[in-house]
Amino acid sequence: QVQLVESGGGLVQPGGSLRLSCAASRTIFTIYTMGWYRQAPGKQRELVATITSGGNTNYVDSVKGRFTIPRDNAKNTVYLQINSLKAEDTAVYYCAATRNYYGTREGQYDYWGQGTQVTVSS
């Protein structure tokens, strides 16, 4: 069993930055691909970024150039660095872990965090 705990959300002005953290309860990054999802009000949850066990990263087009997904293996923590925030980035952000190397579908994920709210507003 793996517990994932997100933190770092909050209220930020448009154009600002946030760093979300996802701490895993044990060492999993050498086996699991990690993903960050988000769910905006009234919308389906969408995958925004992944980092594979091999360290390869992928991003949905709408966040490319603004989001990065670094990982600290020593701390069992994966991050979502969010820059140039826009109102449409407002959502609950979730981290998740999958043993599927590419982790492109929600049903492939085995473990989920509780989510952290990001609100972008002036």
KEPALO-49684 format. One record per residue: residue in three letters; z, x, y of N, C-alpha, C in turn. Coordinates in steps of 0.1 Angstrom, whole numbers. Layout:
REM KEPALO-49684
residuo | n_pz | n_px | n_py | ca_pz | ca_px | ca_py | c_pz | c_px | c_py
ALA | Z | X | Y | Z | X | Y | Z | X | Y
...
This chain:
REM KEPALO-49684
residuo | n_pz | n_px | n_py | ca_pz | ca_px | ca_py | c_pz | c_px | c_py
GLN | 0 | 8 | -12 | 0 | 0 | 0 | 0 | 9 | 12
VAL | -7 | 4 | 23 | -8 | 11 | 35 | -5 | 2 | 47
GLN | 4 | 6 | 56 | 7 | -1 | 68 | 0 | 6 | 79
LEU | -6 | -3 | 88 | -13 | 2 | 100 | -6 | -4 | 112
VAL | -3 | 4 | 121 | 4 | -2 | 133 | -4 | 3 | 146
GLU | -9 | -7 | 153 | -16 | -4 | 165 | -7 | -4 | 177
SER | -10 | 3 | 188 | -3 | 3 | 200 | -13 | 7 | 211
GLY | -9 | 6 | 224 | -16 | 11 | 235 | -24 | 0 | 243
GLY | -24 | -12 | 239 | -31 | -22 | 246 | -23 | -25 | 259
GLY | -30 | -34 | 267 | -24 | -37 | 280 | -34 | -43 | 289
LEU | -29 | -45 | 302 | -38 | -50 | 313 | -43 | -39 | 321
VAL | -56 | -38 | 323 | -63 | -27 | 330 | -74 | -33 | 339
GLN | -76 | -26 | 350 | -87 | -31 | 359 | -100 | -27 | 354
PRO | -111 | -34 | 358 | -124 | -30 | 354 | -127 | -15 | 359
GLY | -133 | -8 | 350 | -136 | 6 | 352 | -125 | 16 | 348
GLY | -114 | 10 | 344 | -103 | 18 | 339 | -105 | 23 | 324
SER | -94 | 29 | 319 | -95 | 35 | 306 | -82 | 31 | 298
LEU | -83 | 31 | 285 | -71 | 29 | 277 | -73 | 38 | 264
ARG | -62 | 42 | 258 | -63 | 48 | 245 | -55 | 40 | 235
LEU | -61 | 34 | 226 | -54 | 26 | 215 | -51 | 36 | 204
SER | -39 | 34 | 198 | -35 | 42 | 186 | -33 | 33 | 174
CYS | -36 | 39 | 163 | -34 | 32 | 150 | -28 | 42 | 140
ALA | -15 | 40 | 138 | -7 | 49 | 129 | -7 | 44 | 115
ALA | -11 | 52 | 105 | -10 | 48 | 91 | 3 | 53 | 85
SER | 8 | 46 | 75 | 21 | 49 | 69 | 20 | 61 | 60
ARG | 8 | 65 | 56 | 7 | 77 | 48 | -7 | 83 | 50
THR | -9 | 94 | 44 | -22 | 101 | 46 | -33 | 94 | 38
ILE | -43 | 89 | 46 | -53 | 82 | 40 | -67 | 86 | 45
PHE | -68 | 93 | 55 | -81 | 96 | 62 | -90 | 104 | 53
THR | -85 | 111 | 44 | -94 | 119 | 35 | -101 | 110 | 25
ILE | -96 | 98 | 23 | -101 | 88 | 14 | -107 | 76 | 20
TYR | -101 | 71 | 31 | -105 | 59 | 37 | -113 | 61 | 50
THR | -123 | 52 | 51 | -129 | 51 | 64 | -121 | 41 | 73
MET | -120 | 45 | 85 | -112 | 37 | 95 | -121 | 30 | 104
GLY | -118 | 17 | 107 | -126 | 10 | 117 | -118 | 3 | 127
TRP | -123 | 1 | 139 | -117 | -7 | 150 | -126 | -19 | 151
TYR | -119 | -30 | 150 | -125 | -43 | 153 | -119 | -49 | 166
ARG | -126 | -59 | 171 | -120 | -67 | 182 | -124 | -81 | 181
GLN | -116 | -90 | 186 | -119 | -104 | 186 | -115 | -110 | 200
ALA | -126 | -114 | 207 | -124 | -120 | 220 | -122 | -135 | 218
PRO | -115 | -142 | 228 | -113 | -156 | 226 | -125 | -164 | 223
GLY | -124 | -172 | 213 | -136 | -181 | 209 | -147 | -174 | 202
LYS | -145 | -161 | 199 | -156 | -154 | 193 | -152 | -148 | 179
GLN | -162 | -145 | 171 | -159 | -139 | 158 | -154 | -124 | 160
ARG | -147 | -120 | 151 | -142 | -106 | 151 | -155 | -97 | 149
GLU | -156 | -86 | 157 | -167 | -77 | 155 | -162 | -63 | 154
LEU | -170 | -55 | 146 | -167 | -41 | 144 | -173 | -33 | 156
VAL | -165 | -25 | 162 | -169 | -17 | 173 | -171 | -3 | 170
ALA | -163 | 3 | 161 | -164 | 17 | 158 | -158 | 20 | 145
THR | -164 | 30 | 138 | -159 | 35 | 126 | -159 | 50 | 125
ILE | -149 | 56 | 117 | -149 | 70 | 114 | -147 | 71 | 99
THR | -157 | 78 | 93 | -156 | 79 | 78 | -146 | 90 | 74
SER | -144 | 90 | 61 | -135 | 101 | 56 | -141 | 114 | 59
GLY | -154 | 115 | 60 | -160 | 128 | 63 | -161 | 131 | 78
GLY | -156 | 122 | 86 | -156 | 124 | 100 | -168 | 120 | 108
ASN | -177 | 113 | 102 | -188 | 107 | 109 | -184 | 94 | 116
THR | -189 | 93 | 128 | -186 | 82 | 136 | -198 | 73 | 139
ASN | -195 | 60 | 141 | -206 | 50 | 144 | -200 | 40 | 154
TYR | -209 | 35 | 163 | -204 | 26 | 173 | -214 | 15 | 174
VAL | -209 | 3 | 178 | -218 | -8 | 181 | -225 | -5 | 194
ASP | -237 | -10 | 196 | -245 | -6 | 208 | -238 | -9 | 221
SER | -230 | -20 | 221 | -224 | -24 | 234 | -213 | -15 | 239
VAL | -208 | -6 | 230 | -198 | 3 | 234 | -202 | 18 | 234
LYS | -214 | 21 | 230 | -218 | 34 | 229 | -218 | 41 | 243
GLY | -213 | 53 | 243 | -211 | 60 | 256 | -198 | 57 | 263
ARG | -191 | 46 | 259 | -178 | 43 | 265 | -166 | 44 | 256
PHE | -169 | 42 | 243 | -158 | 42 | 233 | -160 | 55 | 224
THR | -148 | 61 | 221 | -149 | 71 | 210 | -137 | 68 | 201
ILE | -138 | 74 | 189 | -128 | 71 | 178 | -124 | 84 | 172
PRO | -115 | 92 | 180 | -110 | 104 | 174 | -99 | 102 | 164
ARG | -96 | 112 | 157 | -86 | 110 | 146 | -77 | 123 | 146
ASP | -65 | 121 | 143 | -55 | 132 | 142 | -50 | 132 | 128
ASN | -55 | 140 | 119 | -51 | 139 | 105 | -36 | 143 | 103
ALA | -31 | 152 | 111 | -17 | 156 | 110 | -8 | 145 | 113
LYS | -12 | 136 | 122 | -3 | 125 | 126 | -6 | 112 | 119
ASN | -16 | 113 | 110 | -20 | 100 | 103 | -24 | 89 | 113
THR | -30 | 93 | 124 | -33 | 84 | 135 | -48 | 85 | 139
VAL | -54 | 73 | 140 | -67 | 72 | 146 | -66 | 65 | 159
TYR | -75 | 69 | 168 | -74 | 64 | 182 | -87 | 56 | 185
LEU | -87 | 48 | 195 | -99 | 43 | 201 | -97 | 45 | 216
GLN | -105 | 55 | 221 | -105 | 58 | 235 | -116 | 49 | 242
ILE | -111 | 41 | 252 | -120 | 32 | 258 | -121 | 35 | 273
ASN | -133 | 38 | 277 | -135 | 42 | 291 | -144 | 31 | 298
SER | -145 | 32 | 311 | -153 | 23 | 319 | -152 | 8 | 314
LEU | -140 | 4 | 313 | -137 | -10 | 308 | -144 | -21 | 316
LYS | -148 | -31 | 309 | -155 | -42 | 314 | -147 | -55 | 311
ALA | -149 | -65 | 318 | -142 | -78 | 315 | -146 | -83 | 301
GLU | -158 | -80 | 296 | -162 | -85 | 283 | -155 | -76 | 272
ASP | -148 | -66 | 275 | -140 | -58 | 265 | -127 | -65 | 262
THR | -123 | -75 | 270 | -111 | -82 | 267 | -111 | -88 | 253
ALA | -101 | -85 | 246 | -100 | -89 | 232 | -87 | -84 | 225
VAL | -84 | -89 | 214 | -74 | -83 | 205 | -81 | -73 | 197
TYR | -76 | -61 | 197 | -82 | -50 | 189 | -74 | -47 | 177
TYR | -81 | -45 | 166 | -75 | -43 | 153 | -80 | -30 | 147
CYS | -72 | -23 | 140 | -77 | -12 | 132 | -76 | -16 | 117
ALA | -84 | -10 | 109 | -85 | -14 | 95 | -90 | -2 | 87
ALA | -87 | -3 | 74 | -90 | 8 | 65 | -97 | 3 | 53
THR | -108 | 11 | 49 | -116 | 7 | 37 | -119 | 19 | 29
ARG | -120 | 17 | 16 | -124 | 28 | 7 | -139 | 29 | 6
ASN | -146 | 19 | 12 | -161 | 19 | 13 | -164 | 29 | 23
TYR | -173 | 39 | 20 | -176 | 50 | 29 | -181 | 46 | 42
TYR | -190 | 35 | 42 | -196 | 31 | 55 | -188 | 21 | 62
GLY | -181 | 12 | 55 | -173 | 2 | 62 | -180 | -6 | 72
THR | -191 | -12 | 68 | -199 | -20 | 78 | -196 | -35 | 78
ARG | -189 | -39 | 68 | -186 | -54 | 67 | -171 | -56 | 66
GLU | -166 | -67 | 73 | -152 | -70 | 74 | -146 | -72 | 60
GLY | -153 | -78 | 51 | -148 | -80 | 37 | -145 | -67 | 29
GLN | -150 | -56 | 34 | -148 | -43 | 27 | -135 | -37 | 30
TYR | -128 | -42 | 41 | -116 | -36 | 45 | -104 | -41 | 38
ASP | -95 | -31 | 33 | -84 | -34 | 25 | -71 | -36 | 33
TYR | -70 | -29 | 44 | -57 | -30 | 51 | -61 | -32 | 66
TRP | -52 | -40 | 73 | -54 | -43 | 87 | -41 | -41 | 94
GLY | -42 | -38 | 107 | -30 | -38 | 115 | -28 | -51 | 121
GLN | -18 | -53 | 130 | -14 | -66 | 135 | -22 | -69 | 148
GLY | -29 | -59 | 154 | -37 | -61 | 166 | -29 | -58 | 178
THR | -37 | -54 | 188 | -31 | -51 | 202 | -40 | -57 | 212
GLN | -35 | -64 | 222 | -42 | -71 | 232 | -47 | -61 | 243
VAL | -60 | -62 | 246 | -66 | -55 | 258 | -71 | -66 | 267
THR | -66 | -65 | 279 | -71 | -75 | 289 | -77 | -67 | 301
VAL | -89 | -70 | 305 | -95 | -63 | 316 | -97 | -73 | 327
SER | -90 | -71 | 338 | -90 | -80 | 349 | -86 | -73 | 362
SER | -92 | -78 | 373 | -87 | -73 | 386 | -77 | -82 | 392
